[in-house]
Amino acid sequence: MATAAFSLNPVWKFLRFWVRRVPVLDRYLWQLFLPPFLFGMGAFSSIGLSVGALFETVRRVVESGLPLTTALQVLALKSPYFVGLAFPMATLLTMLLTFGRLGTNSELVALRACGVRARRWVIPALLFSLLTTGLTFAVNEAIVPVSNYQATVIVRQALDRDRPRVERRNITYQEFDPDTGKQLLRLFYASRFDGRYMRGLTVLDFSQEGLQQILSAETGFWNQERKTWEFQNGTIYLVAHDGSYRNIIQFQKQEITLPRAPLDLATQRRTPEEMSIVEAQDYLEILKRSGNLTKIREWEVRIQQKIAIPFICLVLGLVGTALGSLPHRSSGGWAFGLSVVIIFVYYLLMFIGDALSQAGLIAPMVGAWFPNGLGLLTGIYLLRQADR
């Protein structure tokens, strides 16, 4: 016991040394930040979970016969997603409550009388917001994708146990030259996929100048050991330069060296919320070769949003500090209501940017980041007003 105390003593002294170096104003503000932040996290997480998952889960229990224990497990797995959404809201509420209280108690007036401007007390607020930004990113990347996917799997297994396997239909995949990225090498098409076999297969080979061969097969599957496609009951048409068939070969079984990507495209059933940024980018590379521009734009926007959303904490921290620092007399209820309005406006802007990006009217990066940019400009303007 004495050894443990001895080993912790230098660490404690080191922490006390650095805490003492922090200005008194910063330490005071951080002490004020914590209670409203914890309250905001609890309140907004509970509201989000109730509205976003509880009602749907109860409906599945009543209408689809989802077992109660499974429903509780799903709610627990969905909780990290709503905790991640609560970080920006709690950060905004914290700044509004903290600086609103300081304004009501005339403490901001006293600071201004001492020559302290708003740009000085915004520094600890931004540092706190930067911390919540990092926490949001960590939760959304390390916990949320795994928990969301596990919840989906559990519900799927519970509700689809007695139902036939859902098939994918009309799978297309374009393979381009990896060097240029422009020359089409092969076009892969399957009419449907039943979970193991591709059916109604057609492969067009453009690896040389023009169309060289057409492969048609009843079924095909990926041979994991040999890393090749095995096609069954098909025909290979060798095409001459003038477009005629110079040879026709029928086969019962044929191994063809093609990438695994068509299978990955057909078996992918995860949503962007069930993937990390790296996983989403890997899937985007597969989509880019499929030629589905609508899906490509959708996933490009989702990836940019995964990066942009954590920085909402920083933007809303600035906006909340500036609004709370404006001269006014308000209550906690006012701060809570204003937080809801600001969050609603922000997500409305994000929805608009999402729609414009997927329509191809603006770039995905612009659509995902312009709410943050607009919020940053608004926060700087309000801060300058509070500094007068």
N, C-alpha and C positions, 0 to 999 in steps of 0.2 A: 504493500500500500504506500509505504514511504517512497519506494522507487518510482511509482507512478506519479506521485505528487512532485517528486524532484524533476521528472522528465517533463511535466507540464508547466512547471514554474517559468522556465525561460520563454516558452511560447506565450504565456500569459503576460509576462513583462514586455515582450515584443509588441503584442496587440495593444497593451495600455500605452506604450510609447507612441504608436502611430495614431491611436485615437486622440491622444492629447494634442497631436499636431494638427488635427482637424479643427478648423475655426469653430467658435462657439455657435455662431449662427447656423452653420451647416449641421452640426450635431443636434441643435434644437429642432430644426426643420425635419430632420430624419426621424426624430422621436415622434413628431406630430404626424408624419406620413404613415407610419405602420398601422395604427388602429383603423383609420378609414379604409386603408388598402385591404386589410384582412376582412373588414365588413363588406367591402365591394366585391371581393372575390367570392365570399360566401353567398351574397345576395344574387349577383349576376350568374354565377354558376348554377345555383338552384333554379332561377327563373329559366335559364337556357335549357337545362335538363328537363324541366317540367314541360316546357312548350315544345322543345325539339325532339324529345325521345319518350317521355313518360306516356303521353297520350297515345302515341303510335304503338307503344309496347302493350298498353292496356287493351287497345283495340285488337291486337293480335291474340292476346290471351282470351278475350271474349269471343271473337269471331273465328279465329283459326285454331284455337285450342293449344296455344303455346303454353307449355308447363310454367307454373309460377316460379319455380326455382330457376328455370332457364331465363325467364323474363328478368328476374333480379340480377342474374349474371350479366345479361345484356346491358342493363342499366349501369352496372358497375363498369363495364368495359367502355361504355359511351361517355362516361364522366370526364375522362381526360380531354376529349374533344371540346367540351363546353368549358372546362377550366382554361384551355388555351384561348377560347373566345372571350373569356372574362377578364384576362389580363389587361387589354386596352381599356375596357370599360372601367375597371377598378382603378387604373392609373388616372384616367380623366376625373373620376369621382374624387379620388384622393386629393388631387391638386385643387379642385373647386372647393371642397370642404375645408382643406387646410388654409388656403389663402383667403377664402371667404371668412373663416373664423378670425384670422389675423386682422383682416380689415374691419370686421365688426368690433373687435376688441381694441381698435385703434393702434395696434402694434405696427402695422404697415405705415401709419402716419408718423409714429415715433421713429421708425427707421428712416423715413424720408427726411424727417427733421434733423437726423444725424448725418445726412448727406449720403445715405445708402440708396441706390437706385434699384429699380426693378430688375435690371439686367444682372445685378449681383445675386439676388436671391433666386433667380431662375437657374443658376448653376447647380445647386444641390437637387433641384427638381428635375433637371435634365439628366443628372447622374442617376437618380432613382429611376427615371423613365428608361434610361439605357440598361439598367439592371433588369427591369421587367421585360424589355425587348429581348435580352439574352435568354431569360427564362421562357418566354413565349416561343422563341425559336427552338430551344432545347425540347420543350414539351411537344411541340408540333412535329418535330423531326424524329425524336427518339421513342416517344410513347404513343402518340395519337395514331400514326399509321398502323402500328401493330395491334393496338386495342380495337380500332375500328374494323380491321379485317377479321380479327377473331370474333367480334360480335356478329359480323355478317355470316361467317362460317357457321357459327352456332345456330343462328336463326334459320339458315338454309338447311342445315342438317335436321333441325327439329320440324320444319314445315314441309320440306320436300322429300321426306323419307319415303313416302309411298307414291311419289309422282315420277313420271318418266324424266330422264335426263334432258335438260334443255339443250337443244341443238343450235349451233351457229350456222347461218346460211350465207351464201354468196361471199366467200372469202377471196379477196384479191390481194396480190402482193407483187410489187415491181422490184426487180433486182437491177441496180445500176452499177456501172463500172466504178469500183472503189477509188480509182485514181482520179478520174474526171468528175464523177458524181452526176454526169449528164447523160452519158450513153446508156440506153436501156439494153440490158443483157438478156433478161428473161421476164416473162409475164406469167404469173402463176394464178390459176383460178380453180376453186373447188365449190361445187354447188351446195354442199353442207358438210358439217363436221359433227360426229356423234359422241365425241369425247375421246375416241381412239383412232377411228378411221376417217380420212378424208374421202369423200365420195363425189363422183362426177368430175374427175380431174382433167384439166387441160393446161399444158405448159407450152408456151411459145418461146422458141430460142432465137434471140437476136444477137448472139455473141459475136457473130461475124457480120459482114456487110449484108444487111437485109435479113429477112426471115429464112432461117436455115432448116429448122425442123419443127414439127408439131407433135407433141406427145399427148395422147388421150388414154385415160385409164378409168376403169370402174371404181377402184379403191386404191388407197395409198396410205401408208403409215410411216412414222419416223422410227428407224431402227437405232435405238439408243446405243447399242454396243458398237455398231459399225459406223455410226454417225452419218448415215445416208438415208435417203428416201427409198422405200420399197413399194413399187407400183405393181398392181396385179390386174390381169385381164385387160390388156390395152393394145394400142397400135401406135407405132412411130411413123410419121410421114416425113420423109426427107424431101425438101423443097429445092428445086433448081432455081437458077437465077431468073428464068423467064416466068416463074410462078407455078410451073407444073410440078407434079410429083415424080421425082426420079426414082424413088424406091418406097415401098410400103412394107413395114416389118410388124408382124403381130407377135405378141409375147404373152406368156402366162404370168411370169414374174420378172421384174427388171429393177435393178438397183441404179438409182440416179443420184449423182452428187449435186445436191442443192442445199442452200442454207436452211437452217432450222426455223428461220424467222416466220414463215407462214404458219407453222404450228404455234409459235409463241403468240402470234397475232390472234389466232383462233381460240386459244385457251385462256387468254387474258380476260379476267372478269373483275379485276380490281378497279375501283374508282380512284380518282386523284387523291381523295381524302384517305385512302388506304395505302398510299405509297409515300415514301420519302422523296426528296428532291432528286436524289441520284437514281432511284428506281423509276421515277416519272421520266427523267431524261433518257434512260435506257429504252423505255417503251416508246418515247417520242421518236427515237431513231428508227425503230421498227415501223412506226406509222408513216414516217417520211418516205419510206420506200413503197408503201402501199398505195400512194397516190390519192388518199382520202383527205382532201384539203380542209374539209369542214372539221374533221376530227383532229387534224394537225394543228389548226388554229386554236381549237378548244384546249388542247393539252399545252400548247405554248402559253396561253393565257393563264392556265392553272399553275404552271411552274413559276411564272413570274409572280403570281399572287402568293405562292408559298414563301417567296423571298420578301415580298413587299409587306405582307400582313403583320409580321412581328414589329416592323418599324412604325406601325400605327401607334404603339405605346409611346414612342419618342415624340411623334407629332402631337398626339392628344395631350401628352404631358406638358408640352409647350403651350398649346391652346388653353388647357385648364389653368395653368399658372397665370397666363396673361389675363384671362377672364376673371379669375379670382382676385387678381391684384387691382382691378378697376374699382374705383370708389363706389361702394354700394352697401346696403344693409340687407342681408339675406339670411335665410334659414337653411338647414340641412335638406329640407324637402325641396327647396328651389334648386339646390345643387344636384340632387338625384334626378329631378325632372329634366334639368338642362342636359345632364349626361345622356339621358335616353334620347333626347331630341338630336344632340350632336352625333351620337352613334347612328341614329336612323339616317341622318343626312349623309354621313360618311358611307354607309353601306348602300344607300341609294346611288351615290356617285360611283361606287365600285361596280354596282350592277349595270349602270350605264356604260362604263368603260368596258366591262365584260361583253356586253351586247355589241358595242361598236367594234371591238377587236375581233369577235367571232364573225362579224359581218364583213371583215376585211377593210373597214373604213379607216382604222388607225392600227398602228403596230401593237402587238401584244404587250410589249414593255410599256408603251405609253398608256394603254388601257389599264394596266395593273398599277402603275405608279402615279398616275395623274391625281388621284384623290390625296395621296401623301403629299405631293407637290403643292396642291391647292391648300391643304391644311397647314403646311409649313409656312406658306406666304401669309395665310390668315393669322397664324400665331405670331409671326414677326410683326405684322401690322398692329395687332392688339397689344403686344408687348411695348411697342413704341408709344401707343396711346396711354398705357399705364405708367410709362416712364416720364410723362409730361408733368 
